[in-house]
Amino acid sequence: MSEQREPAREAGKFSRRDVLKGAVAGASALAIPTVAHAHVQAVAAHDPEDRIDLSRQYPFYGNGGQVGVTTPPQRHIMYMTFDLTTTSRQDLQVLLARWSSAIAQLMKGGIIGQVEPARDSGVGMDTGEAMDLGPASLTVTVGLGPRVFTDTFGLAKQKPPLLRELMQLPSDDMQPELTGGDLSLQACADDPQVAYHAIRDLARIAKSTGAAATRWTVMGFGRASAGKGQSTPRNLFGFKDGTRNITEKADFDKYVWINDGGPAWQQQGSYQVVRKIKIHIESWDTDRVSDQNNVFGRHKVSGAPLTGTKEFDTPHFTQKDADGNLVIPATAHISLAAHENNGGIKILRRSYNYTDGLNNMAQLDAGLLFISYQKDPAQFEALQTKLGASDALNEYISHIGSGIFYVPPAPKEGSYIGAEMFEV
């Protein structure tokens, strides 16, 4: 990337401030109340570096954790899982090598082969819909499911020690077609078409090798977890989501990255848990806001805990009102999920909103694609066991899909994802 800075419009760069100026102008024309205008200006002033930069790119190869884990969350996601359709170790190896080579090109904003072959009978290697869109901060993260590490592929001895199917959890209402998978691809970008294109072409590679077939997929929008330097986004409940998310390196090292003294190729990996969580939106939208605030334990507009006035105020879970009742109910989401109430457990959230249109009852079908990273799946299970049993939010959600994957560290230049596990 050139260090020379071009005008935002020419370089495809749009800051939150630029977008918000347009929103303010439109609001003025429609006589939106002054308080909304003031809030927009405050967000722009507070967070000028949370930018959309369609020329930004991240490196796929490296010496630490895989990209797309601690990378500041982009605004869109295409997530897909795959079933292995081969019993050949070599087929799996070739697929991971081809995926790695393709991902490296895609993350640079490139194509992975001819779009328009010279021969009339030629079939394009790249589908072409992301040409000229730029890298748009694309990251593609590869996960390996439990069945990869079996005798079928001669990899049983390479299995990461904590990789296993998740235990049955109180909130589970799983649909088989949305559950499981042997491989996962998480493509995040600031342009939804860039993310879609990446998964589309990587799925074509899987099919062409005969190694894997698509299982389930979710296309998400509006990141629902904040990274460092980003303003806290909102989920489809309308509440700020990710206020207390992990953002510092010390916490990444403590809670996310594996560093257990095991095989070198597993170090700086992580475990990815994904859940498709349906929101009963029609029911939620008829609930009074005061009850919604109690469900989350926060004020809807400010994001402040019910015991505070600002979003990042530390919640006081034992504080009581004049009648002796807890200000933050014991069943509030933030109370049950807080590290203070769970032996210090933290996980890295990287979630997105999704919509599937309308259901068969002509109601909105939407929810949260919850993705978390942790060095031990038991971290997620401990939190979700507590939430699934007592969370007041359970009245409005259903966990309908699930998967667990080991995410290897980034491959080194000239290598590919998981290459070292095939060398033993």
N, C-alpha and C positions, 0 to 999 in steps of 0.2 A: 504493500500500500504506500502511495506517495505521501510524504509529509506535507506537501503543499495543500492548503485548505481552499477549496473552491466555494463559491456561494452555495448556500444550502440547497436551493432549487436545482442547480446544475449538478450537484454531487449526489442528489437523491437523499439528502439528509434533512430530517424534519425533527426539530426539537419539540419537547412538550410545550415550551413557551410559544413556538410558532403555531402549533395546533390550537393551543388554548386561546391565542389572540383571535383566531377565527371564531372559536366558540363564543368568546366574549362579544365580538361584533354581532354575531347572530342573536345572542341573548339580548343585546341592547335593542335590536330591531324589534324583538318580540316583547320588550318590556318585562324581562325576567327580573324578579326582585333583586335589590342591591346586594342582599346577603349572598346570593349565588355568585354574583359578579366578584365580590370580595373573596369568596372561597377559591374561585378559579385563579385569581391573581396570587393568592397565598400559596397555592400548590405550585404554580410556576416559579415563584420566587424561592420557595423552599427547595425545589428539586430540579434545578436547571440542567443537571448533567444526566438525567434519566432520559436518554435520547433514542430516537429511531435513526439509525445510521445504516442505510442499505448497502454501504460499501464495506462495513465492518466484517472481518473474517477472523476465525479462530483456527489454530493449528490442530490437526487430527493426531499427528505423531508427537510423542513427548516422552518424558522420563518419570512422570507421576501418575496421578489418577486420570481416568478417562475423561475426555471433554463431555460437557453436558450434565455434569453432576453438581459441581460447585460454580459452574459458569452462571453469571447473573441471568435469571430466567428471561427468555424472549417472550414475545406476545402470543405466539401460536405454537401448536404442537400437532404432529401426526404420529400416533403410537400404534404399533402393530406387533402381534405375536405370530409365531410360526410353529408348525409341527414338522419335525424331521420325517421325511418320506424315504429315507435311505438307511441302510444298516452298514454302510461303508464308511470307515474312518477317513479314507482319502476324500470321499465326496464332501464330508463335513469340513475337512481341512481346506479344500479348494474353495468352498463357499465362503468361509471366513476370510480367506486371502483375497478373493474377488470383491467381497463386500468392502474390505479395508481399502483396497486400491480405489474403488469407486467413491467411497465416502470422502477420502482425501481430496479427490477432484471436485466433488460436489460442494464441499465446504469452502473451496476457493472460488465458488461461483462458476465453475467450469462444467463442461458436459462430459459424459463417459463414453463417447463414441459418436459416430456419424449420426446426424439427425436426418439428413437427406442424402442417402447413398446415390452415387452416380449411376449405378445400374437400375433400370426400371423395375427389376425384380427384387431389388434390395430392400431389406427391412431395417429400419432405423434402430441403432443401439440405444440412443437416448430419445426419449419421447418429445423433448423440445419445449415443453410449456414453461420452463424457467429460463430460457435464453433471454439475455439482456436484463434480467431482474437483479443481478448481482448476488453476492453471497448472503446478504441480509442476516448476518450473524448466525447462520446455520450451524447447528451442532447435531451430530448423529451418534447416539450412544448404543452400544451393542451389549445385550445381556444373554447369559447362558443358563438355561433351565436345568433342573435336577437330572433329567433323562440324558443330558449330554454326557454326564459323568457316570456311565455304566459300562458293563462289560461288552455291551453291544458295539461300542466304539473303542474299546480297550482303554478307557479313561477312568475306570473306577478308582484307581489309586491316586488320581489327580484331583478328586473331588474336594472342593473347599470344605473344611470340616463342619461349617455351620449351615451349609446349603441343604435344605430339605423342604418338603411341602409344609405350608403353614398349618398350624393347628386349627381345629374348628373353633370359631369365635362366635360370641353371643349375637352379633349383628348379622351373621351370614344369611343371605337369601339368594344363594348363587344360582345363576343360569349356566348350565354346562357349556353352552356355546360361547360364553364370555369368560371362561375360566381356564387357567393352565397355559401351556405353551412350552416349547423346548428352546425357543430363541425369542428375543425381543429386540425391537428397534424403536428408539425414541428420537424423533427428529423435531427439533425446536428451531424456530426462525422468527424474524420480525415481519416476514411476508408469508401468509398462509400457503400461497402457491409454491413457494420455494420448499417449504416443509413437505407438502403433498408430493411434489415432483421427486424429492429424494426417496421417499418410501415407495412410490410407484415404481421407480426404476430399480431399486434394490429388491423389491418383490419379483420383478421380472427376472433378475439375475438368479434368485432362488429357484424360480420355476424352471429356468433354462438349464440349470445344473442338475435338476431332478433331485435335489437334496432336501428341499423344504417347501411346504405349502402354507398359505396364509391361514390363520386360525380366527383371530378377532382383532378388531381395530377400533380406535376412537380418534376423531379429529376434534381437537380442543382449541379454545380461544380465550383471550383475556386471562393471562396468567393469574393464578389464585394464591401465589406465594411470592413474597418479596425476597430479593437478594440484596447484598450490600450496596448502598447508594441508590436504591430504588424506593419510590413511594409505595406504601402498602396498598395492594390492589383489593378489589372486592369480589366475593363469590356471588353466586346467583341468589343467595339469601339477602344480598344487599349489605352484608357486613364486611368490614376489613378482615383480610385473611392473611396470616403469616406475620403478624406484628412481632411475635416472639420467636421467629424462625432463626435457625443457626446462620450466622453471617461471618464469623471470625475464624481464622486459620486454626487457632488453638482448639476450638470446638470441633472443627472438621477433623482434626487429628485425633481428638478424644472420642468422638461419637460416630464418625462416618467412615474414615479410611481404615482398612485392615492393616495392622502392623503387629502380627502375633508371633513372629519368628518362624513361621512356616516356610513353605517353598517360596523362593524369591519371586517367581512369576505371579504369585497371588498377592504379594504385598502392594499396598496402595490400590487394591480393589475395594469393592463395596457390595452390599446386598441391596437389590432393588425390589421394593414391594409396590405393586400397583393394584388399585382397587377402583372399580367403576361404581360410583355411588349415585343412585337415582334420588333426586329430590322431588318430593310430592309438592310441587310448586303451587298447585291450585289451593291446597289446604293451607300452606304457609302464608299465602297472600291474603287470606281472610283472617289471620290471627292479629290481634291488637299488637301494636309495636311495643308496648310496655312488657308484654309477655315474651315477645321476640328478644328484647333486651335481656330478660331473665334467662332465657334459653342459652344465650351465648355468654352472659355475664359481662357484656359490654354495651355501651351506647351505640346505636346504629350509625348515627351521622359522624360523630367524632372518633369513634373507635376506642374511646377511653373505657377502662374497667369501671364497673359500677361504683367502685370505691374511690375513683379518681376523677380528674377533669381533662386529662390529656391522654392521647393514644398510648404513649410509652410509659405512663405512670405504672409503677409496680403494683399489681393487684394485692389487696389485703384480704385473704380468704377467711379470716376469723372475725373480721369487723362486723358488728351487729348494729341494727337500727334501734330506734327508741323503744320498739316493742320487743326487742330481744331476738329478732330474726336476722339471719345472715344477710348482709347486703348483697353479696354474690352467692346465690343459692348453691348448695352442695352438689346439685345435679347440673349446674351450669357447665357448658362445654369447656370454658377456660379453666375452671376449677379442677375438672377431672383430667385434663390434658397437661396441666402445669407440671414442670419438672420438680417444683417444690413439694408437690403432693405425690410424686412417683419415684422417690429415691434418687432424684437427680437425673432421671432418664431424659434424653433428648434425641430427636431424629431430625433429619433434614427434609423439609417438605419441598416438593417441586410440582405443584398441582395446577390443573387448568379446568376451566369451565367447559362444558360440552352441551350440545343439543342434538337430539335425534328427531326434531320436528314435533309431530303429534302422535300420541298413542292411539290404540283402537277405541278409546273413549273420547277422542277428539280433544284431549287435554294435552297441555305442554309436556313434552318428554325431554327432560334435561337433568343435569346434575353436575357432579364433580369427578373429574379424572384425577384421583388422588395418587400421587407417586411420592414415595419416600425412599431415602437412602440412609443406611445404618450399617455399622460394622458387625451387627448381630441381629438376625430377624427377631430374636426374643425381645428386643427393644420395642419394636412395633407391636408384637403380640401382647406385651404387658400393658401398653397404653390402650390398645383396642379392646382388650378384655374388660378393662375398667369402663371405657366409653360405651362399649356395646351393652353392658349390663345396666348402666345407670344414667347415661346421658339424656337430658331432656330433649335433645335434638333428634333422638331416635324415632320420635313420633312423625318426623317429617322426612326421613331418609330410609333407603334400603341399599345394602351392599349387595350388588347383583353380579359383579365380576371381580376376578382376583388372579394374581400371578406373582411368582417370586423368581428372581434371576440373580445370578452372580455376575457382576460387572467387572471384568478384568481391568488392569491398569492400561494406560495408553500404550499402543505399540510403538516401538522405536522405528525411526526412519529406515525404510527398506525391509521391514518386517510386517506382521499383520496381527490382528486381535487373537490372543490365545495361542500364538505360535509355540511358545515354550512347552505347553502341555502335551504337544505331539512329539517332543524330542526325547521323551523317556520311554 
